[in-house]
Amino acid sequence: MSRVCELTGKKAMVGNNVSHAMNKTKRKFNANLIKKRFYIPEEDKWVTLKVATSTLKTINKVGISAVLKEAKSKGFIK
């Protein structure tokens, strides 16, 4: 499975390593992903999702139900 947040679609970005001499080489900035289990009370079940830590903060703030609803409306999950 790719390194993409399942709720927001965040993925790796491409940039440069820049040395002191200003030499530039390509590098990747990976998303900070973790695998986490969430309980969804509406469906009365547990789901395991790979989410970015920034998404985890949003889930803690507004709740898993609101985040899932928004992700469905944006088309990240079916």
Backbone as numpy.savetxt, mean C-alpha at the origin, in Angstrom:
# Nx Ny Nz CAx CAy CAz Cx Cy Cz
3.80 -12.40 -6.18 2.96 -11.22 -6.18 3.84 -9.98 -6.18
3.41 -8.96 -6.89 4.23 -7.76 -7.02 4.17 -6.91 -5.76
5.09 -5.99 -5.65 5.15 -5.13 -4.49 4.25 -3.92 -4.70
2.94 -4.15 -4.60 1.94 -3.11 -4.79 0.95 -3.18 -3.64
0.59 -2.03 -3.10 -0.41 -1.96 -2.04 -1.76 -2.38 -2.63
-2.45 -3.32 -1.96 -3.69 -3.85 -2.49 -4.87 -2.89 -2.33
-4.75 -1.88 -1.48 -5.85 -0.95 -1.26 -5.67 0.39 -1.94
-4.44 0.85 -2.09 -4.22 2.16 -2.71 -3.50 2.10 -4.04
-2.88 0.98 -4.35 -2.16 0.86 -5.62 -0.77 1.46 -5.61
-0.27 1.82 -4.43 1.09 2.37 -4.36 2.09 1.31 -4.80
3.09 1.74 -5.57 4.12 0.80 -6.03 5.46 1.50 -6.09
6.48 0.79 -6.57 7.84 1.32 -6.58 7.96 2.50 -7.54
8.81 3.45 -7.15 9.14 4.58 -8.01 10.58 4.41 -8.46
10.94 5.07 -9.55 12.30 5.00 -10.07 12.96 6.36 -9.88
14.24 6.33 -9.47 14.99 7.56 -9.28 16.47 7.31 -9.46
17.27 8.19 -8.91 18.72 8.10 -9.06 19.41 8.04 -7.71
20.49 7.23 -7.63 21.47 7.37 -6.57 22.40 8.48 -7.03
22.66 9.46 -6.18 23.54 10.56 -6.56 24.72 10.57 -5.60
25.92 10.37 -6.15 27.12 10.34 -5.32 27.58 11.77 -5.01
28.59 11.86 -4.18 29.15 13.17 -3.84 29.71 13.87 -5.08
30.18 13.07 -6.03 30.72 13.62 -7.28 29.61 13.86 -8.31
28.35 13.73 -7.88 27.17 13.94 -8.73 27.01 12.90 -9.83
27.64 11.72 -9.65 27.39 10.62 -10.59 26.00 10.06 -10.27
25.27 9.73 -11.32 23.91 9.25 -11.13 23.75 7.84 -11.67
23.20 6.96 -10.84 22.87 5.60 -11.26 21.42 5.33 -10.87
20.74 4.55 -11.69 19.32 4.28 -11.46 19.12 3.43 -10.20
18.01 3.67 -9.50 17.64 2.90 -8.33 16.12 2.86 -8.22
15.63 2.02 -7.31 14.20 1.89 -7.08 13.87 2.33 -5.67
12.77 3.04 -5.52 12.23 3.37 -4.21 11.01 2.48 -4.02
11.16 1.37 -3.28 10.06 0.44 -3.07 9.06 1.00 -2.07
7.81 0.60 -2.23 6.78 0.96 -1.27 7.03 0.20 0.03
6.73 0.84 1.15 6.92 0.22 2.47 5.70 -0.64 2.77
5.74 -1.91 2.37 4.59 -2.80 2.46 4.72 -3.78 3.63
3.57 -4.10 4.22 3.50 -5.13 5.24 2.28 -6.00 4.95
2.36 -7.25 5.42 1.24 -8.17 5.28 0.48 -8.16 6.61
-0.82 -7.86 6.57 -1.58 -7.66 7.81 -2.96 -8.27 7.67
-3.46 -8.86 8.77 -4.82 -9.41 8.82 -5.76 -8.37 9.40
-6.92 -8.21 8.75 -7.94 -7.28 9.23 -9.24 -8.03 9.43
-9.98 -7.65 10.47 -11.30 -8.21 10.70 -12.33 -7.26 10.13
-13.23 -7.79 9.29 -14.28 -6.99 8.68 -15.60 -7.40 9.34
-16.15 -6.55 10.21 -17.34 -6.94 10.96 -18.59 -7.11 10.08
-18.70 -6.35 8.98 -19.87 -6.47 8.10 -19.98 -7.86 7.49
-18.83 -8.42 7.13 -18.80 -9.75 6.52 -18.48 -10.85 7.53
-18.15 -10.45 8.75 -17.81 -11.36 9.85 -16.70 -12.33 9.46
-15.61 -11.77 8.89 -14.48 -12.61 8.51 -13.17 -11.82 8.56
-12.08 -12.57 8.57 -10.73 -12.00 8.54 -10.21 -12.05 7.11
-9.49 -10.99 6.71 -8.83 -10.97 5.40 -7.38 -10.56 5.59
-6.51 -11.14 4.79 -5.09 -10.77 4.83 -4.79 -9.91 3.61
-4.22 -8.74 3.86 -3.92 -7.81 2.78 -2.47 -7.36 2.87
-1.88 -7.07 1.73 -0.55 -6.46 1.67 -0.76 -4.97 1.47
-0.49 -4.18 2.51 -0.78 -2.75 2.47 0.47 -1.94 2.80
0.49 -0.70 2.31 1.56 0.23 2.64 1.34 0.73 4.07
2.41 1.10 4.74 2.29 1.57 6.12 1.50 2.87 6.18
1.57 3.70 5.15 0.76 4.92 5.12 -0.72 4.58 5.02
-1.05 3.50 4.32 -2.44 3.04 4.24 -2.89 2.51 5.59
-2.00 1.87 6.31 -2.31 1.35 7.64 -2.68 2.49 8.58
-1.99 3.62 8.48 -2.33 4.78 9.29 -3.72 5.30 8.93
-4.06 5.28 7.65 -5.39 5.71 7.23 -6.45 4.76 7.76
-6.17 3.45 7.73 -7.12 2.47 8.26 -7.33 2.69 9.75
-6.28 2.99 10.48 -6.41 3.26 11.92 -7.24 4.52 12.18
-7.18 5.47 11.25 -7.87 6.74 11.43 -9.35 6.65 11.07
-9.66 6.11 9.87 -11.05 6.13 9.40 -11.74 4.78 9.45
-10.99 3.69 9.61 -11.57 2.36 9.70 -11.41 1.57 8.42
-11.38 0.25 8.57 -11.16 -0.64 7.43 -12.34 -0.60 6.46
-13.56 -0.45 6.97 -14.74 -0.44 6.10 -14.71 0.73 5.14
-14.36 1.92 5.64 -14.32 3.11 4.79 -13.21 3.00 3.74
-12.07 2.44 4.13 -10.95 2.30 3.19 -11.29 1.28 2.11
-11.94 0.17 2.48 -12.34 -0.84 1.51 -13.37 -0.27 0.54
-14.30 0.51 1.05 -15.33 1.13 0.21 -14.70 2.07 -0.82
-13.74 2.87 -0.38 -13.06 3.80 -1.27 -12.22 3.05 -2.32
-11.55 1.97 -1.89 -10.73 1.18 -2.82 -11.60 0.52 -3.88
-12.80 0.06 -3.49 -13.71 -0.52 -4.46 -14.19 0.52 -5.47
-14.46 1.74 -4.98 -14.93 2.79 -5.89 -13.84 3.23 -6.87
-12.57 3.15 -6.44 -11.47 3.52 -7.33 -11.01 2.38 -8.20
-11.51 1.16 -7.94 -11.21 0.02 -8.80 -9.98 -0.77 -8.42
-9.45 -0.60 -7.20 -8.28 -1.37 -6.79 -8.64 -2.79 -6.38
-9.87 -2.98 -5.87 -10.34 -4.32 -5.53 -11.72 -4.52 -6.14
-12.07 -5.77 -6.34 -13.36 -6.07 -6.99 -14.37 -6.59 -6.01
